Amino acid sequence: MPELPEVETTLRGIRPHLIDQSVKAVVVRQRQLRVPVSRGLKSKLKDQVVRDIERRAKYLLFHFDCGTLAIHLGMSGSLRVTSASAPIDKHDHVDLLFNNGAQLRFRDPRRFGLVVWLGKRPLTSRWLAHLGPEPLSDNFNGDYLYSRAANRRGAVKNFIMDGRIVVGVGNIYASEALHHAHIHPARGAGRISRHRYDDLCVAIKGVLARAIDAGGTTLRDYVSADGVPGFFEQQLAVYGREGSPCGLCSAPIRRRVIGQRSSFFCSQCQR
């Protein structure tokens, strides 16, 4: 599944091609995604200019004067800027064609993605209203995590993967950040000190920033906006490395299912 770094990489790839460009046409080949593609996009977006594109959690928000279109990549989706003459694949479900000749193509083999119209108040929509802070923002810090963790008995890994607490910390990056902060993924969220939450916050920010700089993580179907796979997978310290030596202490990396997700950790370094 594309995670926050992959979505941010996609944003940076498509944004320069589409800002201040007007929509010439919208082509919807398959409406049945996680929820049906919003109706009326062809008439809503005709001749509308892209004023800005931003990321909120793993949603890409396309802002027009008439409102905002949100796209979520789901489990296997990708967005690419192509020419209008690019061959059509059976999984190419939605195209936005622009007056400058660019074409934004949404491809989603598993059809868990979203293409939904949010209107003029996107942050109050049911898709975005409940979300926690962005992990790379200033208001995501150790104080915030410590206060939200009070009296919570569940595993800290599940806690930081909860989008109501903080957005965009997926399974891969949660495992990596907890290793960097020397915190065991199964430790109760309410049993972690304020100081250690400082360390965890720094680790989350660092892991995500490095993944963005590296272009994301190549796992399963993910490719970036220009079709080039990310390569942060080469830098992973624990995820997917069961049995390999820990880079800090040489103890074998272990795997454990926490919250129905595979978690990778070092039992010596992480407490």
Salt bridges, closest charged atoms under 4 A:
GLU3 OE1 - LYS58 NZ 3.10
GLU8 OE2 - ARG12 NE 3.02
GLU8 OE1 - ARG55 NE 2.75
ASP52 OD1 - ARG15 NH2 2.40
GLU54 OE2 - HIS63 NE2 2.74
ASP65 OD2 - ARG51 NH2 2.90
ASP89 OD2 - ARG107 NH2 3.60
ASP92 OD2 - ARG105 NH1 3.52
ASP95 OD2 - ARG29 NH2 2.52
ASP95 OD2 - ARG105 NH2 2.92
GLU134 OE1 - ARG55 NH1 2.65
GLU134 OE2 - ARG56 NH1 2.98
ASP143 OD1 - ARG194 NE 2.31
ASP162 OD2 - ARG164 NH2 2.94
ASP198 OD1 - ARG194 NH1 2.26
ASP199 OD2 - HIS195 NE2 3.61
ASP221 OD2 - ARG110 NH2 3.26
